[in-house]
Amino acid sequence: MIATGLGLAAVGPFAGLTVPVAAALVISGIGAGVLQTVGPAIAAEKVHPEERGDALALTGTFRATALFLSPLAMAGLVTLTPVTAALLAAGLLIITPAATPWRSNKDGD
Protein backbone atom coordinates (compact mmCIF):
# COMPACT_ATOMS: atom_id res chain seq x y z
CA MET A 1 0.00 0.00 0.00
CA ILE A 2 2.88 2.32 0.75
CA ALA A 3 4.42 1.62 -2.67
CA THR A 4 1.11 2.48 -4.35
CA GLY A 5 0.79 5.77 -2.49
CA LEU A 6 4.42 6.79 -2.93
CA GLY A 7 4.34 5.99 -6.63
CA LEU A 8 1.19 8.03 -7.14
CA ALA A 9 2.46 10.92 -5.02
CA ALA A 10 5.71 11.02 -7.03
CA VAL A 11 3.91 11.36 -10.38
CA GLY A 12 2.82 14.96 -9.77
CA PRO A 13 6.18 16.58 -9.00
CA PHE A 14 7.84 14.76 -11.92
CA ALA A 15 5.03 15.46 -14.40
CA GLY A 16 7.33 16.85 -17.09
CA LEU A 17 9.90 14.04 -16.89
CA THR A 18 9.00 10.81 -18.67
CA VAL A 19 11.40 8.35 -17.03
CA PRO A 20 10.70 9.29 -13.38
CA VAL A 21 6.93 9.30 -14.04
CA ALA A 22 7.16 5.88 -15.69
CA ALA A 23 9.18 4.54 -12.74
CA ALA A 24 6.69 5.99 -10.25
CA LEU A 25 3.76 4.44 -12.14
CA VAL A 26 5.53 1.06 -12.24
CA ILE A 27 6.04 1.21 -8.47
CA SER A 28 2.42 2.26 -7.98
CA GLY A 29 1.18 -0.50 -10.29
CA ILE A 30 3.18 -3.19 -8.51
CA GLY A 31 1.83 -2.02 -5.16
CA ALA A 32 -1.74 -1.97 -6.48
CA GLY A 33 -1.33 -5.43 -7.99
CA VAL A 34 -0.11 -6.82 -4.69
CA LEU A 35 -3.07 -5.24 -2.91
CA GLN A 36 -5.53 -6.72 -5.41
CA THR A 37 -4.07 -10.18 -4.88
CA VAL A 38 -3.26 -10.23 -1.18
CA GLY A 39 -6.37 -8.40 0.09
CA PRO A 40 -8.89 -11.20 -0.57
CA ALA A 41 -6.41 -13.81 0.66
CA ILE A 42 -6.03 -12.00 3.99
CA ALA A 43 -9.79 -11.57 4.28
CA ALA A 44 -10.35 -15.28 3.68
CA GLU A 45 -7.63 -16.32 6.11
CA LYS A 46 -8.78 -14.15 9.02
CA VAL A 47 -12.34 -15.51 9.30
CA HIS A 48 -13.84 -18.90 10.11
CA PRO A 49 -14.18 -21.24 7.11
CA GLU A 50 -17.98 -20.94 7.07
CA GLU A 51 -17.69 -17.12 6.84
CA ARG A 52 -15.17 -17.02 3.98
CA GLY A 53 -17.79 -16.50 1.29
CA ASP A 54 -19.20 -13.47 3.10
CA ALA A 55 -15.71 -12.08 3.73
CA LEU A 56 -14.73 -12.45 0.07
CA ALA A 57 -18.02 -10.92 -1.10
CA LEU A 58 -17.56 -7.95 1.23
CA THR A 59 -13.96 -7.50 0.11
CA GLY A 60 -15.03 -7.60 -3.54
CA THR A 61 -17.85 -5.15 -2.93
CA PHE A 62 -15.52 -2.73 -1.17
CA ARG A 63 -12.92 -3.02 -3.93
CA ALA A 64 -15.51 -2.50 -6.68
CA THR A 65 -16.91 0.55 -4.88
CA ALA A 66 -13.42 1.99 -4.49
CA LEU A 67 -12.66 1.39 -8.17
CA PHE A 68 -15.88 3.22 -9.07
CA LEU A 69 -15.55 6.16 -6.69
CA SER A 70 -11.79 6.82 -6.91
CA PRO A 71 -11.88 8.33 -10.42
CA LEU A 72 -14.85 10.48 -9.43
CA ALA A 73 -13.04 11.71 -6.33
CA MET A 74 -9.87 12.47 -8.32
CA ALA A 75 -11.89 14.35 -10.95
CA GLY A 76 -13.45 16.46 -8.22
CA LEU A 77 -10.09 17.05 -6.59
CA VAL A 78 -8.48 18.09 -9.87
CA THR A 79 -11.20 20.68 -10.44
CA LEU A 80 -10.34 22.27 -7.09
CA THR A 81 -6.54 21.99 -7.04
CA PRO A 82 -3.69 21.67 -9.55
CA VAL A 83 -2.96 18.15 -10.78
CA THR A 84 0.37 17.98 -8.91
CA ALA A 85 -1.31 18.78 -5.59
CA ALA A 86 -4.18 16.38 -6.31
CA LEU A 87 -1.80 13.49 -7.04
CA LEU A 88 0.25 14.26 -3.95
CA ALA A 89 -2.90 14.39 -1.80
CA ALA A 90 -4.20 11.11 -3.26
CA GLY A 91 -0.86 9.41 -2.66
CA LEU A 92 -0.77 10.57 0.95
CA LEU A 93 -4.36 9.39 1.48
CA ILE A 94 -3.39 5.96 0.19
CA ILE A 95 -0.32 5.79 2.45
CA THR A 96 -2.12 6.92 5.63
CA PRO A 97 -3.99 3.67 6.45
CA ALA A 98 -0.83 1.63 5.91
CA ALA A 99 1.26 3.86 8.15
CA THR A 100 -1.31 4.27 10.92
CA PRO A 101 -1.61 0.63 12.12
CA TRP A 102 2.17 0.26 12.00
CA ARG A 103 2.59 3.10 14.48
CA SER A 104 -0.22 1.87 16.75
CA ASN A 105 1.23 -1.67 16.81
CA LYS A 106 4.64 -0.25 17.60
CA ASP A 107 3.22 1.70 20.56
CA GLY A 108 1.48 -1.40 21.93
CA ASP A 109 4.71 -3.46 22.12
Contacts in CASP RR format, 6 or more apart in sequence:
PFRMAT RR
TARGET T0000
AUTHOR 0000-0000-0000
METHOD contacts of the structure
MODEL  1
MIATGLGLAAVGPFAGLTVPVAAALVISGIGAGVLQTVGPAIAAEKVHPE
ERGDALALTGTFRATALFLSPLAMAGLVTLTPVTAALLAAGLLIITPAAT
PWRSNKDGD
1 31 0 8 1.000
1 35 0 8 1.000
1 94 0 8 1.000
1 95 0 8 1.000
1 97 0 8 1.000
1 98 0 8 1.000
2 95 0 8 1.000
2 98 0 8 1.000
2 99 0 8 1.000
3 27 0 8 1.000
3 28 0 8 1.000
3 30 0 8 1.000
3 31 0 8 1.000
3 34 0 8 1.000
4 27 0 8 1.000
4 28 0 8 1.000
4 29 0 8 1.000
4 31 0 8 1.000
4 32 0 8 1.000
4 35 0 8 1.000
4 91 0 8 1.000
4 94 0 8 1.000
5 28 0 8 1.000
5 90 0 8 1.000
5 91 0 8 1.000
5 92 0 8 1.000
5 94 0 8 1.000
5 95 0 8 1.000
6 24 0 8 1.000
6 27 0 8 1.000
6 28 0 8 1.000
6 91 0 8 1.000
6 95 0 8 1.000
7 24 0 8 1.000
7 25 0 8 1.000
7 27 0 8 1.000
7 28 0 8 1.000
7 91 0 8 1.000
8 24 0 8 1.000
8 28 0 8 1.000
8 87 0 8 1.000
8 90 0 8 1.000
8 91 0 8 1.000
8 94 0 8 1.000
9 87 0 8 1.000
9 88 0 8 1.000
9 90 0 8 1.000
9 91 0 8 1.000
9 92 0 8 1.000
9 95 0 8 1.000
10 20 0 8 1.000
10 24 0 8 1.000
10 27 0 8 1.000
11 21 0 8 1.000
11 24 0 8 1.000
11 25 0 8 1.000
11 28 0 8 1.000
11 87 0 8 1.000
12 21 0 8 1.000
12 83 0 8 1.000
12 84 0 8 1.000
12 87 0 8 1.000
12 88 0 8 1.000
13 84 0 8 1.000
13 88 0 8 1.000
14 20 0 8 1.000
14 21 0 8 1.000
14 24 0 8 1.000
15 21 0 8 1.000
15 83 0 8 1.000
15 84 0 8 1.000
36 63 0 8 1.000
39 59 0 8 1.000
40 56 0 8 1.000
40 59 0 8 1.000
40 60 0 8 1.000
43 55 0 8 1.000
43 56 0 8 1.000
43 58 0 8 1.000
43 59 0 8 1.000
44 52 0 8 1.000
44 53 0 8 1.000
44 55 0 8 1.000
44 56 0 8 1.000
46 55 0 8 1.000
47 54 0 8 1.000
47 55 0 8 1.000
74 86 0 8 1.000
74 90 0 8 1.000
77 86 0 8 1.000
77 89 0 8 1.000
77 90 0 8 1.000
78 86 0 8 1.000
80 86 0 8 1.000
81 89 0 8 1.000
END
